Structure formats: structure tokens, C-alpha cells
Amino acid sequence: MTRGLRVVMPKEFTVELVEYDVPAAGANQVVIATEASGISAGTELAIYTGIHQWLKDPSNLWAKFPFIPGYSAVGHIVAVGAGVTQFKEGDRVIWPGRHESYAVVDVGPDADIWPIATHVPAPDAAMLSLARFPFTALVQSQRILGQAVAILGMGMIGQIATRLYAAAGAYPIIGVDAVAQRRAWAEQVYGVQTIDPSNGDGAAQIQALLGRRADVVVDATGVPAALQDALKLVCDGGQVVLVGSPRGIIQNFDSYWDLHGRSVTITGAHGSAIGTTVRDHFPFTRDRALPLLAHFAASGKLSLKNMITHHVHAENAPEMYEGLRVKRDEFLAVTMHW
């Protein structure tokens, strides 16, 4: 039996590499040899540091220690089970894979596994399942083409959102972050400008760049208090999209002066908005989102290479999680090769 290696978090602030037996492919399954996997600097760090809201929820069985992190990977199929016709050995695919050297993946009607062109660099391809979450902000935006978009938080989710809005035709785009290096990473995208919110009034800085407020403001910080900042930057009748998962209670919110009186729309953009089937209010599905993201990457419309700061072997995983936690001016997006 093949032996694999995977990342495991047995408890808070602890990351280990553990060997495991790789099962054979069953009916309607494939075995994938992982080429690379991408770390979610939001969800995975929230579990690593013990602050994830589901850790203390007894009804949730996913976010519990020991935890096997990861949900974005690229690899090659090395074995095909009975009944599989849409894939063959050697195919390169992306899927919401864990940080492990081999994965056994179902390929039924609702399977979340998609082909990816061989010329897409492994670090870029490894981030595409993660890119589905900032992509939700675009799915939930009322208008994009030619819209002035301000994105709060130039962490990994904000950086990907910036690139996706640019690929979809938003213009101009302004990144907002107090960390100079993160602003520099965002400015590598053609046409993107940035402001430092700690350098004076953010709304005045937006006004100076645009001559008006932004049509769409995307909060990618995950900080509840950022909603007040977003409302100051958006135009009357504009839209605020919350794509960073806010963990906490929003305080000091004036529903009249901040929202109602200005006819502003606030929209949640959680990953759950892109499901496996069409639902009321949620027409976009994974079989539309993931192939589109793969197309963006293969065609060159979406390049993530200038935001992936570390591409290391999986044995360096403990160092990577600590770096993402404490070195925000050095670590942005991290992928691991196997």
C-alpha cells in the first residue's frame, strides 16, 4: 500500500507532518498525486490559533482538533476507479484538496474536481479552489464593468479579489491597507492604486483619487468594525460586499445615517453562495465558477504568481503558518509542493 504524508494540527499552534496509508480508488473515485496545495490564511489560521467560531460548536464536526487543514490543491491523477469515464490517468486537475501528498476524490455528479491546463504554474493552480471564495464577491456584486471598486484589506483574499475584479472589467480599483508591502503587492496589478488608511481620512483619499466615492466597496479584512470604514468610502446608492468572514459583533452602527438614509446595499459574500446546484437567489454554481477560474488562469487574465510569496516543500509547513501569523510584511500567500 502506498504511504502518504499530510499536515495535521493536533492542537492550537501546533503543526505536524504525519504518514498515512493511501486507499485504492473505489468505484467512481480517482487517486491524485498532489503537485501543490495552497494555505488559506483566513480559515486555516483561525483554526491554528484557536479562534475559529466553529471550534466550540458541538454540532460542527469539521473544525475540530486534530484537524487536517487545506482545501485548495492541484495534482495529477494516478489511479482511476471503476465507473470513471470523465478522467484518466495523467490528467491534471484542481480540487479542494487537503495538504497531503495523495488524495482519494469522488467524481460523481456533484464532484468538485476540474481539469487545469498543464502550462498554468503549480503555485497559481494550487490557489484556484481558494480563489472561489473571493470570486464570490464578484458573483454577489450588482454591477462590475466600469465600476470604481475599493477593496479593504490587501491580505490574500483581498489580493485575489483585486485581480478578479480587474479581470472582470472593474475600473478603477483601489486597494486599502496600512501595510506598505501589501500595498506594493497590490500595485503590481496594472491600473490598481492604493491608499494607506492610517495616513489621514480614507474617504478624502478616495475622493482625491476618483473625484467621488467608490461604487463598490469590498471588505476583505474579516474585521467587523471595517463595515463602518466601508460605508464611509461607498457612494450613495452604492454597494458594500463583505467577503472576508467577520468574526465578532459589529458595534456603533447607525442604520439611518450610515445605511438607510443613503440607500446603500450591504451584501454578504460567503463561499456558501456558490453551491453545487442552482438555488433561489444563488444562481451561480461550482460547475460555472471553477471552470471559469481555470480559464482565467490558463488564458492569462488571472495571474497569482506576483502575490505568492512562498512556495516551499510541505516539510516547512510549521514555519509557514507562523510566518503568516506574525510576519504580515513578508508572508502573503503560501503554497506547498509535495
C-alpha positions as CSV (number, residue, x, y, z in Angstrom):
1,M,0.0,0.0,0.0
2,T,1.2,3.5,-0.9
3,R,2.2,5.7,2.1
4,G,1.4,9.4,2.0
5,L,2.3,12.4,4.1
6,R,-0.1,15.0,5.3
7,V,-0.2,18.1,7.5
8,V,-2.1,17.7,10.8
9,M,-2.9,20.3,13.5
10,P,-3.3,18.2,16.7
11,K,-4.0,21.3,18.8
12,E,-3.6,25.1,18.8
13,F,-0.3,26.5,17.5
14,T,0.9,23.0,16.6
15,V,1.6,21.6,13.1
16,E,2.9,18.2,12.3
17,L,3.6,16.0,9.3
18,V,2.1,12.6,9.6
19,E,2.3,9.5,7.5
20,Y,-0.9,7.7,6.4
21,D,-2.0,4.8,4.2
22,V,-3.4,5.9,0.8
23,P,-6.5,3.8,0.0
24,A,-7.0,2.4,-3.5
25,A,-9.5,4.1,-5.8
26,G,-13.0,2.8,-5.3
27,A,-15.9,2.9,-7.7
28,N,-16.4,6.5,-9.1
29,Q,-13.2,7.6,-7.4
30,V,-9.7,8.7,-8.5
31,V,-6.4,8.9,-6.7
32,I,-4.5,12.1,-7.1
33,A,-0.8,12.7,-6.5
34,T,-0.7,16.2,-5.2
35,E,1.6,18.6,-7.0
36,A,1.0,21.6,-4.8
37,S,-1.5,22.9,-2.2
38,G,-2.4,26.4,-1.0
39,I,-2.8,27.6,2.5
40,S,-5.9,29.5,3.5
41,A,-4.6,32.4,5.5
42,G,-8.1,33.0,6.9
43,T,-9.8,29.8,7.9
44,E,-6.7,27.7,8.5
45,L,-5.0,30.4,10.6
46,A,-8.3,30.8,12.6
47,I,-8.2,27.1,13.5
48,Y,-4.4,27.1,14.0
49,T,-4.8,30.0,16.5
50,G,-7.9,28.5,18.1
51,I,-10.2,31.5,17.3
52,H,-12.4,29.8,14.6
53,Q,-16.1,30.2,15.6
54,W,-16.9,26.5,14.8
55,L,-14.2,25.1,17.2
56,K,-16.6,25.5,20.1
57,D,-19.7,24.5,18.2
58,P,-20.5,20.9,19.2
59,S,-22.8,20.4,16.2
60,N,-19.9,21.1,13.8
61,L,-17.7,18.1,13.2
62,W,-15.4,19.6,10.6
63,A,-13.5,22.3,12.6
64,K,-12.1,20.1,15.4
65,F,-8.7,19.0,16.6
66,P,-6.9,17.0,15.4
67,F,-7.5,18.9,12.2
68,I,-6.3,18.2,8.7
69,P,-6.1,21.6,7.0
70,G,-6.3,22.6,3.4
71,Y,-8.9,23.0,0.7
72,S,-7.1,24.0,-2.5
73,A,-4.8,21.8,-4.5
74,V,-3.5,20.8,-7.9
75,G,-2.2,17.4,-8.9
76,H,-2.2,14.5,-11.4
77,I,-4.5,11.5,-11.4
78,V,-2.5,8.3,-10.8
79,A,-5.3,5.8,-10.5
80,V,-8.9,5.6,-11.7
81,G,-11.7,3.5,-10.1
82,A,-14.5,1.6,-11.8
83,G,-17.1,3.7,-13.5
84,V,-15.0,6.8,-14.0
85,T,-15.2,8.0,-17.6
86,Q,-14.5,11.7,-17.4
87,F,-10.9,11.4,-16.2
88,K,-8.0,9.2,-17.0
89,E,-4.5,8.6,-15.5
90,G,-2.2,11.5,-16.1
91,D,-4.9,14.2,-16.2
92,R,-4.0,17.4,-14.3
93,V,-6.8,18.6,-12.0
94,I,-7.7,21.1,-9.3
95,W,-9.9,20.2,-6.3
96,P,-10.4,21.4,-2.7
97,G,-7.6,19.2,-1.5
98,R,-6.0,19.0,1.9
99,H,-2.3,19.4,2.5
100,E,-1.4,15.8,1.7
101,S,0.7,14.0,-0.9
102,Y,-2.2,11.8,-2.1
103,A,-5.9,12.2,-2.2
104,V,-8.8,9.9,-3.0
105,V,-11.5,12.0,-4.6
106,D,-15.1,11.2,-5.6
107,V,-16.0,12.1,-9.2
108,G,-19.8,11.7,-9.1
109,P,-22.4,14.3,-10.4
110,D,-21.6,16.8,-7.7
111,A,-17.9,16.3,-7.6
112,D,-15.7,19.3,-7.0
113,I,-12.8,18.4,-9.3
114,W,-11.8,20.2,-12.5
115,P,-9.2,19.9,-15.3
116,I,-6.5,22.6,-15.4
117,A,-4.1,23.3,-18.3
118,T,-0.6,22.0,-17.9
119,H,1.0,25.4,-18.6
120,V,-0.6,27.1,-15.5
121,P,2.2,27.3,-12.9
122,A,1.7,24.9,-9.9
123,P,1.5,27.7,-7.3
124,D,-1.2,29.6,-9.3
125,A,-3.2,26.4,-9.9
126,A,-2.9,25.4,-6.2
127,M,-4.7,28.6,-5.2
128,L,-7.7,28.3,-7.6
129,S,-10.1,26.5,-5.3
130,L,-9.3,29.1,-2.7
131,A,-10.0,31.8,-5.3
132,R,-13.6,30.6,-5.3
133,F,-14.2,32.5,-2.1
134,P,-13.1,36.0,-3.2
135,F,-14.8,35.2,-6.5
136,T,-18.0,35.1,-4.5
137,A,-17.7,38.9,-4.1
138,L,-17.9,39.2,-7.9
139,V,-20.9,36.9,-8.0
140,Q,-22.7,38.9,-5.4
141,S,-21.8,42.3,-6.9
142,Q,-24.7,44.0,-8.7
143,R,-22.5,45.7,-11.3
144,I,-18.8,45.3,-12.1
145,L,-18.0,46.6,-15.6
146,G,-16.5,50.1,-15.4
147,Q,-17.3,50.3,-11.7
148,A,-14.9,52.0,-9.3
149,V,-14.1,49.4,-6.7
150,A,-12.3,49.9,-3.4
151,I,-11.1,46.8,-1.6
152,L,-10.3,46.9,2.1
153,G,-7.6,44.6,3.2
154,M,-4.8,43.5,0.9
155,G,-4.2,40.1,2.5
156,M,-4.6,37.0,0.4
157,I,-8.3,37.3,-0.1
158,G,-8.2,41.0,-0.9
159,Q,-5.3,40.4,-3.4
160,I,-7.1,37.7,-5.3
161,A,-10.3,39.8,-5.3
162,T,-8.3,42.7,-6.7
163,R,-7.1,40.6,-9.6
164,L,-10.5,39.1,-10.2
165,Y,-12.3,42.5,-10.3
166,A,-9.6,43.7,-12.8
167,A,-10.1,40.6,-15.0
168,A,-13.9,41.2,-14.9
169,G,-13.6,44.8,-16.1
170,A,-13.9,46.9,-13.0
171,Y,-12.0,50.2,-13.2
172,P,-10.5,52.0,-11.4
173,I,-9.6,49.7,-8.5
174,I,-8.2,51.0,-5.2
175,G,-6.6,48.7,-2.6
176,V,-6.7,49.9,1.1
177,D,-4.2,48.6,3.6
178,A,-2.0,50.0,6.3
179,V,0.9,47.6,5.5
180,A,3.2,49.2,2.9
181,Q,4.4,45.9,1.5
182,R,0.8,44.7,0.9
183,R,0.0,47.9,-1.0
184,A,3.1,47.3,-3.1
185,W,2.0,43.7,-3.9
186,A,-1.5,45.1,-4.9
187,E,0.1,47.7,-7.2
188,Q,1.7,45.0,-9.3
189,V,-1.7,44.6,-10.9
190,Y,-1.9,47.0,-13.8
191,G,-4.1,50.1,-13.1
192,V,-4.5,49.4,-9.3
193,Q,-3.9,52.3,-7.0
194,T,-3.7,52.0,-3.2
195,I,-4.2,54.2,-0.1
196,D,-2.9,53.9,3.4
197,P,-5.9,54.3,5.8
198,S,-3.6,55.3,8.6
199,N,-2.4,58.3,6.6
200,G,-5.4,60.5,7.1
201,D,-9.1,60.3,6.2
202,G,-9.8,57.3,3.9
203,A,-12.8,58.9,2.3
204,A,-10.8,62.0,1.5
205,Q,-8.1,59.9,-0.1
206,I,-10.6,58.1,-2.2
207,Q,-12.2,61.4,-3.3
208,A,-8.7,62.7,-4.3
209,L,-8.1,59.7,-6.5
210,L,-11.5,59.3,-8.0
211,G,-13.2,62.7,-7.7
212,R,-16.0,60.8,-5.9
213,R,-16.6,57.8,-3.6
214,A,-16.3,54.2,-4.8
215,D,-19.3,52.5,-6.5
216,V,-18.5,49.2,-4.8
217,V,-16.5,48.7,-1.6
218,V,-15.4,45.1,-0.8
219,D,-14.4,44.3,2.8
220,A,-11.8,41.5,2.7
221,T,-10.4,42.1,6.2
222,G,-12.8,39.9,8.2
223,V,-12.8,42.6,10.9
224,P,-16.4,43.5,12.0
225,A,-15.5,47.2,12.6
226,A,-14.4,47.5,9.0
227,L,-18.0,47.9,7.9
228,Q,-18.1,51.4,9.3
229,D,-15.0,52.2,7.2
230,A,-16.6,50.6,4.1
231,L,-19.7,52.8,4.5
232,K,-17.6,55.9,4.6
233,L,-16.0,55.0,1.3
234,V,-19.0,54.0,-0.7
235,C,-21.1,56.3,-2.7
236,D,-24.8,57.0,-2.1
237,G,-26.7,54.1,-3.7
238,G,-23.5,52.0,-3.9
239,Q,-22.8,48.5,-2.6
240,V,-20.7,47.1,0.2
241,V,-19.7,43.5,-0.2
242,L,-18.5,41.5,2.8
243,V,-16.2,38.8,1.5
244,G,-13.8,38.5,4.5
245,S,-15.5,36.3,7.1
246,P,-16.2,38.7,10.0
247,R,-15.7,37.0,13.4
248,G,-17.3,39.2,16.0
249,I,-20.1,41.7,16.7
250,I,-20.4,45.0,14.8
251,Q,-20.6,47.9,17.2
252,N,-21.6,51.6,16.8
253,F,-23.7,51.1,13.6
254,D,-26.1,53.9,12.7
255,S,-28.6,52.2,10.5
256,Y,-30.1,55.5,9.3
257,W,-27.1,57.8,8.6
258,D,-24.7,55.0,7.6
259,L,-27.1,52.9,5.5
260,H,-30.8,53.6,5.1
261,G,-30.6,57.4,4.5
262,R,-28.0,56.8,1.8
263,S,-29.8,53.8,0.1
264,V,-26.6,51.7,0.4
265,T,-26.8,48.0,-0.1
266,I,-24.8,45.6,2.1
267,T,-24.3,42.2,0.7
268,G,-22.7,39.1,2.3
269,A,-20.5,37.1,0.0
270,H,-19.7,33.8,1.8
271,G,-18.5,30.8,-0.1
272,S,-21.8,29.2,0.5
273,A,-23.3,31.4,-2.2
274,I,-21.7,29.2,-4.8
275,G,-23.2,25.7,-4.3
276,T,-23.4,22.6,-6.3
277,T,-27.0,23.3,-7.6
278,V,-28.9,26.4,-8.6
279,R,-31.0,27.8,-5.7
280,D,-33.3,30.8,-5.2
281,H,-31.1,33.9,-5.1
282,F,-28.0,31.9,-5.8
283,P,-27.9,31.0,-9.5
284,F,-24.1,30.6,-9.7
285,T,-22.7,27.1,-9.1
286,R,-19.3,25.5,-8.8
287,D,-19.5,24.0,-12.2
288,R,-19.6,27.5,-13.5
289,A,-17.2,29.1,-11.0
290,L,-14.3,26.7,-11.1
291,P,-14.0,26.2,-14.9
292,L,-14.2,30.0,-15.2
293,L,-11.4,30.4,-12.7
294,A,-9.3,27.8,-14.5
295,H,-10.0,29.6,-17.8
296,F,-8.9,32.9,-16.3
297,A,-5.6,31.3,-15.1
298,A,-5.0,29.4,-18.4
299,S,-5.7,32.5,-20.6
300,G,-3.5,34.8,-18.5
301,K,-6.5,37.0,-17.4
302,L,-5.7,36.0,-13.8
303,S,-2.1,35.6,-12.6
304,L,-1.4,35.0,-8.9
305,K,2.4,34.5,-9.2
306,N,3.2,38.0,-8.1
307,M,1.3,37.6,-4.8
308,I,2.6,34.1,-3.8
309,T,5.5,35.0,-1.5
310,H,6.4,31.4,-0.5
311,H,6.4,28.2,-2.5
312,V,8.1,25.6,-0.3
313,H,8.2,21.9,0.4
314,A,5.5,20.7,2.8
315,E,8.1,19.9,5.4
316,N,8.3,23.6,6.0
317,A,4.6,23.9,6.9
318,P,5.1,24.8,10.6
319,E,7.3,27.7,9.6
320,M,4.7,28.8,7.0
321,Y,1.8,29.0,9.5
322,E,3.9,31.0,12.0
323,G,5.1,33.3,9.2
324,L,1.5,34.0,8.0
325,R,0.5,34.7,11.6
326,V,3.3,37.1,12.7
327,K,5.1,38.4,9.6
328,R,2.4,40.3,7.6
329,D,5.0,42.3,5.6
330,E,6.8,39.2,4.4
331,F,4.1,36.5,4.1
332,L,1.1,36.9,1.9
333,A,0.1,33.7,0.0
334,V,1.8,30.4,0.7
335,T,1.8,27.3,-1.4
336,M,3.5,24.0,-0.7
337,H,4.8,21.4,-3.2
338,W,4.9,17.7,-2.5
